[in-house]
Amino acid sequence: MSSAATSPATAAAAAAPPDLPIAPVLKDRVALVFGAGSSGPGWGNGKATAVTFARAGARVVCIDIDGAAAEETRGLITAEGHRAEAAVCDVTHSAQIKALVDDVAARLGRIDVLHNNVGITVMGGILEESEESFKRVLDINLTSAFLTAKHTLPHMLARGKGAIVNVSSVAAIRYSYPYPSYQASKAGLNQLTMSIALQYAKQGIRANAIMPGMMDTPLIYKQIVGQYDSAEAMRAARAAKTPMGRQGSAWDIANAALFLASDAAAYITGVSLPVDGGLTCLAI
């Protein structure tokens, strides 16, 4: 294998879209995807999910704090003949979220799916991480999902139907790296998801979380690779931890998100679904 084939960019990009037909299970629905850009070259979870939703017939609003990243995802979708628009939003700012959500609902007449894929990691244990960093991780990873739900739920409740899918992590229930702020935020996201699911179950709202395991996405080459001697060592170690012997791809998360967002999951709510190659089945 050439050195180019194992570079960080191409490693994450190597997970090409699966060559599988996608039924139009989200036909004419409006899906908000927060974190629809990618943190680097290749396919991140949010980017792959936005494209998958569009291929399933949804009109996708690709939202990211990085306008160029959101626009890239929108361009990929429209180049395939599907519908999408791009928007910039800082998910730690309630007023920005409300303005965006209300505008989409007013223009498109509905919001059917809310997908939260925003998240960061900060390495370091309790003694190493600052208070400011801990609060920032909670704001971005957890409070953001509270805010997007807070401003989207009224529009879903008005129609009596809606699906919320939050991207959590197996770090919510398992230890893998020294990053307590990340683990705490994802554990909180699982419980927030369950709270929403149970409170609004009789009003037609479903809320579920996805817990990715060892995924080969651009984020790990920016925020986790420093825990290893090299990118190659990181990939090998992460694959070895997984019963399947390999890392997952962004498309594995996208397919799970599509299922949970669709009517195929009409009787599923309050679930935190591991997508991890069997990792969470291992004895602690």
C-alpha positions in Angstrom: 0.0 0.0 0.0 1.4 3.4 -0.9 2.1 6.1 1.7 -0.7 8.2 0.1 -3.2 5.4 0.8 -2.5 5.5 4.5 -2.4 9.2 5.0 -4.9 10.6 7.5 -7.0 12.3 4.8 -7.3 9.3 2.5 -7.8 6.9 5.4 -11.0 8.6 6.4 -12.0 9.3 2.8 -11.5 5.6 1.9 -14.9 4.8 3.3 -16.8 5.4 0.1 -20.6 5.5 0.1 -21.9 1.9 0.2 -23.2 0.7 -3.2 -26.7 0.0 -1.9 -30.0 1.3 -3.1 -31.7 3.7 -0.6 -35.5 3.6 -0.5 -37.2 7.0 -0.4 -38.2 6.6 3.3 -37.8 10.3 4.0 -39.5 11.5 0.8 -40.4 15.2 1.0 -39.5 15.5 4.7 -37.4 18.3 6.1 -34.3 17.3 8.0 -32.1 19.6 10.0 -28.5 18.2 10.3 -26.5 20.1 12.8 -22.8 19.3 12.3 -23.3 18.5 8.6 -19.8 19.5 7.7 -16.6 17.5 8.2 -13.7 18.4 10.5 -11.3 17.4 7.7 -11.0 15.7 4.3 -13.1 12.6 4.0 -16.5 11.6 5.4 -17.5 12.6 8.9 -20.6 11.2 10.5 -22.7 14.4 9.9 -21.6 14.8 6.3 -22.4 11.1 5.5 -25.8 11.4 7.3 -26.8 14.5 5.4 -26.0 12.9 2.1 -27.9 9.7 3.1 -31.0 11.6 4.3 -31.0 13.4 0.9 -30.7 10.1 -1.0 -33.7 8.9 1.0 -35.7 11.8 -0.3 -35.4 14.4 2.4 -34.8 18.1 1.9 -31.7 18.5 4.0 -30.6 21.7 5.8 -26.8 21.2 6.2 -25.9 23.2 9.3 -22.4 23.8 10.6 -20.3 26.5 12.3 -18.0 26.3 9.3 -19.8 27.7 6.4 -17.5 26.2 3.8 -17.9 22.8 5.3 -21.7 23.1 5.2 -21.6 24.4 1.6 -19.4 21.4 0.6 -22.0 19.0 1.9 -24.8 20.9 0.2 -22.9 20.8 -3.0 -22.4 17.0 -2.8 -26.1 16.5 -2.3 -27.3 18.9 -5.1 -24.7 17.4 -7.5 -26.5 14.1 -7.2 -29.8 15.9 -8.0 -31.2 15.9 -4.5 -32.4 18.9 -2.4 -30.3 20.7 0.2 -29.4 24.0 1.5 -26.5 25.2 3.7 -26.6 27.3 6.9 -24.2 28.6 9.4 -25.0 28.4 13.1 -23.1 28.3 16.4 -24.9 25.7 18.4 -23.9 27.3 21.7 -26.0 30.4 20.9 -29.7 29.8 21.5 -30.9 32.9 19.6 -29.0 31.8 16.5 -30.6 28.3 16.6 -34.1 29.7 17.2 -33.8 32.1 14.3 -32.5 29.3 11.9 -35.1 26.8 13.0 -38.0 29.2 12.8 -36.9 30.4 9.4 -36.7 26.9 8.0 -40.2 26.0 9.4 -41.7 29.2 8.0 -40.2 28.7 4.5 -40.5 24.9 4.1 -43.6 24.5 6.2 -42.4 21.7 8.4 -39.5 20.1 10.3 -39.6 16.3 10.4 -36.1 15.3 11.5 -33.6 16.9 13.9 -30.2 15.3 13.8 -27.5 16.5 16.2 -24.0 15.5 15.3 -22.0 18.3 16.9 -19.2 17.2 19.2 -15.6 17.8 20.2 -13.0 15.9 22.4 -10.4 17.4 24.7 -7.8 15.0 25.9 -6.7 15.1 29.5 -7.9 13.9 32.9 -9.5 15.9 35.7 -6.1 17.3 36.8 -5.1 18.3 33.3 -8.3 19.8 31.9 -9.2 23.4 32.8 -12.6 24.4 34.2 -13.2 26.5 31.1 -12.4 23.6 28.8 -14.8 21.3 30.7 -17.6 23.8 30.4 -16.9 24.3 26.8 -17.1 20.6 26.0 -20.4 20.4 27.8 -21.8 23.4 26.0 -20.9 22.1 22.6 -21.6 18.4 23.1 -24.6 18.5 25.4 -26.2 21.9 25.8 -26.3 22.3 22.1 -28.7 19.3 21.8 -30.9 20.8 24.5 -31.1 24.0 22.6 -31.8 22.5 19.2 -34.5 20.4 20.6 -35.9 23.3 22.6 -36.4 25.3 19.5 -37.4 22.5 17.1 -39.9 20.6 19.3 -42.6 23.3 19.1 -42.7 22.9 15.3 -42.8 19.1 15.6 -45.5 19.1 18.3 -47.6 21.4 16.1 -47.7 18.7 13.5 -47.9 15.8 16.0 -44.8 14.0 14.6 -41.1 14.2 14.6 -37.9 12.3 15.0 -34.8 13.4 16.9 -31.5 11.5 16.5 -28.6 12.5 18.6 -25.0 11.2 18.0 -23.6 10.2 21.3 -20.6 7.7 21.8 -19.8 4.5 23.5 -17.6 6.8 25.7 -20.9 7.5 27.5 -20.8 4.0 29.0 -17.2 2.8 28.5 -13.7 4.1 29.2 -11.3 4.4 26.3 -9.3 7.6 26.6 -8.6 10.2 29.3 -11.3 12.7 28.4 -13.8 13.0 31.2 -15.5 16.1 29.8 -16.3 14.1 26.6 -17.5 11.1 28.5 -19.7 13.2 30.8 -21.2 15.1 28.0 -22.1 12.0 26.0 -23.5 10.3 29.1 -25.7 13.3 29.6 -26.7 13.3 26.0 -28.0 9.7 26.4 -30.1 10.7 29.4 -31.3 13.9 27.7 -32.4 11.8 24.7 -34.4 9.4 27.0 -36.0 12.3 28.8 -37.2 13.9 25.5 -38.4 10.5 24.3 -40.5 9.7 27.4 -41.9 13.2 27.9 -43.2 13.5 24.3 -43.9 9.9 23.4 -47.7 10.3 23.4 -47.4 13.5 21.2 -45.8 11.7 18.3 -42.2 12.6 19.0 -39.5 10.0 18.9 -35.9 10.6 20.3 -33.1 8.2 20.0 -29.3 8.3 20.3 -26.5 6.5 18.4 -23.4 5.5 20.2 -20.5 5.2 17.7 -17.6 3.0 18.7 -14.2 3.0 17.0 -14.9 4.9 13.8 -12.5 5.9 11.1 -13.5 9.5 10.5 -11.6 12.8 10.0 -12.1 13.8 13.7 -9.8 11.1 15.1 -6.9 12.4 13.0 -7.3 15.8 14.6 -8.4 15.1 18.2 -7.3 11.6 19.1 -4.2 10.8 17.0 -2.0 12.5 19.6 -2.6 9.5 22.0 -0.5 7.3 19.6 2.9 7.3 18.0 1.4 7.6 14.5 -1.9 7.6 12.5 -1.1 4.0 11.5 -0.6 3.0 15.1 -3.9 4.6 16.0 -5.8 2.8 13.3 -4.3 -0.6 14.2 -4.9 -0.1 17.9 -8.5 1.0 17.5 -9.3 -1.9 15.1 -7.7 -4.4 17.5 -10.1 -3.3 20.3 -13.2 -4.1 18.2 -14.5 -7.7 18.0 -15.0 -7.3 14.3 -11.3 -6.4 14.0 -11.9 -3.2 12.1 -13.1 0.3 12.6 -16.5 1.5 11.4 -17.1 4.3 8.9 -19.3 7.3 8.8 -21.7 5.4 6.6 -22.4 3.0 9.4 -23.6 5.9 11.5 -25.5 7.4 8.6 -27.4 4.2 8.0 -28.3 3.9 11.6 -29.5 7.5 11.7 -31.6 6.9 8.6 -33.3 3.9 10.2 -34.0 5.8 13.4 -35.3 8.9 11.5 -37.6 6.9 9.4 -41.0 5.3 10.0 -39.3 1.9 10.0 -38.4 2.8 13.6 -41.9 4.0 14.4 -42.0 2.0 17.7 -38.5 2.7 18.8 -37.8 5.6 21.1 -35.6 6.4 24.1 -32.9 4.0 22.8 -29.1 4.6 22.9 -28.0 2.3 20.0 -24.4 1.1 19.9 -22.9 1.1 16.4 -19.6 -0.4 17.4 -18.8 -3.7 15.9 -19.6 -5.5 19.2 -17.3 -3.3 21.3 -19.8 -2.8 24.1 -20.6 -6.5 24.4 -17.1 -7.1 25.7 -16.6 -7.7 29.4 -15.5 -4.6 31.3 
